[in-house]
Amino acid sequence: MAENHTQNVEDIIQNWHIFYQLDLYCNAQSDGGIDYNGEYMTKTMSILPEMVVLDKETPIAVSFGEHLFYFDDLKTHTLTIKTPREYVGGWGYVTKTHHYTLTPGSAPANSFPATWQT
C-alpha cells in the first residue's frame, strides 16, 4: 500500500508544476525614478512531495501555503496575491501582484522548488 502512495505522489510531481509570474506597478515620484507597469519576472516551480494532498491514496490537490489547488476544480488552479503599495527607494511606489498557476506538464529542469515569492 505504501508503494502505491509513493507512486501516486511521484506521478503528480512528474506531471504538474506551478507557473509563477510577478507583475509590478511602479509610480516614480521624481524624474529620476522608474515608472513601470507589467510583467517583471516569471519562473516555473516544481511541486514537492509534501505538497501533494491525498484522499486515501488518491491525489486530490496540491497544498501551497493556505491555498489548495484542487485537480478537479479549475477555479482553484490560479492564486493571485496583490501586496499593498509600498515605497521602494529608486523605484517610487510599488505594488506587486503575484500569480501562481497549477499547470499540467513536468517542470523544466531549471525549475525552483515551490516557495512563496516576496
TAFENWO-V314107 format. One record per residue. N is the residue number from 0. NEAR is the number of other ideal C-beta (glycine too) atoms within 12 Angstrom. Layout:
BEGIN
<<N & NEAR> <N & NEAR>>
END
This chain:
BEGIN
<<0 & 10> <1 & 10> <2 & 10> <3 & 15> <4 & 19> <5 & 17> <6 & 19> <7 & 25> <8 & 27> <9 & 19> <10 & 22> <11 & 35> <12 & 28> <13 & 19> <14 & 21> <15 & 33> <16 & 34> <17 & 40> <18 & 31> <19 & 36> <20 & 26> <21 & 27> <22 & 24> <23 & 28> <24 & 25> <25 & 25> <26 & 20> <27 & 21> <28 & 18> <29 & 14> <30 & 8> <31 & 11> <32 & 18> <33 & 21> <34 & 18> <35 & 23> <36 & 18> <37 & 14> <38 & 17> <39 & 23> <40 & 19> <41 & 22> <42 & 27> <43 & 26> <44 & 32> <45 & 30> <46 & 39> <47 & 23> <48 & 23> <49 & 15> <50 & 29> <51 & 34> <52 & 25> <53 & 25> <54 & 15> <55 & 11> <56 & 18> <57 & 18> <58 & 33> <59 & 21> <60 & 24> <61 & 38> <62 & 25> <63 & 34> <64 & 17> <65 & 9> <66 & 26> <67 & 24> <68 & 36> <69 & 21> <70 & 26> <71 & 15> <72 & 15> <73 & 13> <74 & 12> <75 & 22> <76 & 26> <77 & 23> <78 & 29> <79 & 18> <80 & 23> <81 & 17> <82 & 20> <83 & 11> <84 & 18> <85 & 18> <86 & 17> <87 & 21> <88 & 15> <89 & 15> <90 & 24> <91 & 24> <92 & 25> <93 & 29> <94 & 24> <95 & 29> <96 & 26> <97 & 32> <98 & 25> <99 & 34> <100 & 28> <101 & 38> <102 & 30> <103 & 20> <104 & 19> <105 & 18> <106 & 27> <107 & 15> <108 & 9> <109 & 10> <110 & 24> <111 & 22> <112 & 21> <113 & 34> <114 & 19> <115 & 19> <116 & 27> <117 & 10>>
END
